[in-house]
């Protein structure tokens, strides 16, 4: 049985083979947990975008979506479950106001 890897702390320098950091100032690394609900929920969105717009734009769109969610959760100090509850409530509110 292998031990859990040490958690990555924001600002920690990491080494990834075959990544040339000097080639781009816009390189970002996102570390996700194996049971990340965002990954399974964003897969259909990503696949639709790959078909319509291509892989590079789809990757950018999914990364943007992830960052917006992360920003909101950090700003409001909430977990993903609370984020989802708020999203459902907002969706219901929009639907009730748009339906005559």
C-alpha positions as CSV (number, residue, x, y, z in Angstrom):
1,X,0.0,0.0,0.0
2,X,1.5,3.4,-1.0
3,X,1.3,6.5,1.1
4,X,-0.7,9.5,0.0
5,X,1.4,12.1,-1.8
6,X,2.1,15.3,0.1
7,X,-0.4,18.0,-0.6
8,X,0.7,20.8,-3.0
9,X,0.6,24.2,-1.3
10,X,-0.1,27.3,-3.3
11,X,3.2,28.9,-4.4
12,X,5.2,25.6,-4.1
13,X,7.7,25.2,-6.9
14,X,7.2,21.9,-8.7
15,X,9.1,20.1,-11.4
16,X,7.3,18.5,-14.3
17,X,9.3,16.6,-16.9
18,X,9.0,17.8,-20.5
19,X,7.5,21.2,-19.6
20,X,9.6,24.1,-20.7
21,X,8.5,26.9,-18.4
22,X,10.5,29.6,-20.3
23,X,8.5,29.1,-23.5
24,X,5.4,30.7,-22.1
25,X,4.6,33.2,-19.4
26,X,1.0,32.0,-19.4
27,X,1.6,28.4,-18.2
28,X,-0.6,27.4,-15.3
29,X,-0.7,24.1,-13.4
30,X,-3.9,23.0,-11.8
31,X,-3.8,20.1,-9.4
32,X,-7.1,18.3,-9.0
33,X,-8.2,15.5,-6.6
34,X,-9.0,12.1,-8.1
35,X,-12.6,12.5,-7.0
36,X,-13.1,16.0,-8.4
37,X,-16.7,16.4,-9.3
38,X,-15.8,19.2,-11.7
39,X,-13.9,16.9,-13.9
40,X,-16.8,14.5,-14.5
41,X,-19.2,17.3,-14.9
42,X,-17.1,19.3,-17.4
43,X,-16.3,16.3,-19.7
44,X,-19.5,16.6,-21.8
45,X,-18.9,20.4,-22.1
46,X,-15.3,19.8,-23.2
47,X,-16.3,17.1,-25.8
48,X,-18.9,19.4,-27.3
49,X,-16.4,22.3,-27.6
50,X,-13.8,20.0,-29.2
51,X,-16.2,19.1,-31.9
52,X,-17.3,22.7,-32.5
53,X,-14.2,24.8,-31.9
54,X,-11.2,22.4,-31.6
55,X,-9.0,21.2,-28.8
56,X,-7.0,24.3,-27.9
57,X,-10.1,26.5,-27.5
58,X,-11.9,23.8,-25.6
59,X,-9.0,23.4,-23.1
60,X,-9.0,27.2,-22.6
61,X,-12.8,27.3,-22.1
62,X,-12.7,24.5,-19.5
63,X,-9.7,26.0,-17.7
64,X,-11.6,29.4,-17.6
65,X,-14.7,27.7,-16.2
66,X,-12.6,26.0,-13.5
67,X,-10.8,29.2,-12.5
68,X,-14.1,31.2,-12.3
69,X,-15.5,28.5,-10.0
70,X,-12.4,28.4,-7.9
71,X,-12.3,32.2,-7.6
72,X,-15.9,32.3,-6.4
73,X,-15.4,29.5,-3.9
74,X,-12.3,31.1,-2.5
75,X,-13.9,34.6,-2.4
76,X,-17.0,33.4,-0.7
77,X,-15.2,30.8,1.4
78,X,-17.6,28.0,0.4
79,X,-17.1,24.4,-0.6
80,X,-18.1,22.8,-3.9
81,X,-21.4,21.4,-2.5
82,X,-22.4,25.0,-1.5
83,X,-21.3,26.3,-4.8
84,X,-23.6,23.7,-6.5
85,X,-26.5,24.6,-4.2
86,X,-26.2,28.3,-5.1
87,X,-26.0,27.4,-8.8
88,X,-29.2,25.4,-8.7
89,X,-31.0,28.1,-6.8
90,X,-29.8,30.8,-9.3
91,X,-30.9,28.6,-12.2
92,X,-34.4,28.1,-10.7
93,X,-34.7,31.8,-10.1
94,X,-33.8,32.6,-13.7
95,X,-36.3,30.0,-15.0
96,X,-39.1,31.3,-12.8
97,X,-38.6,34.9,-14.0
98,X,-38.3,34.0,-17.7
99,X,-41.4,31.8,-17.7
100,X,-44.7,33.8,-18.3
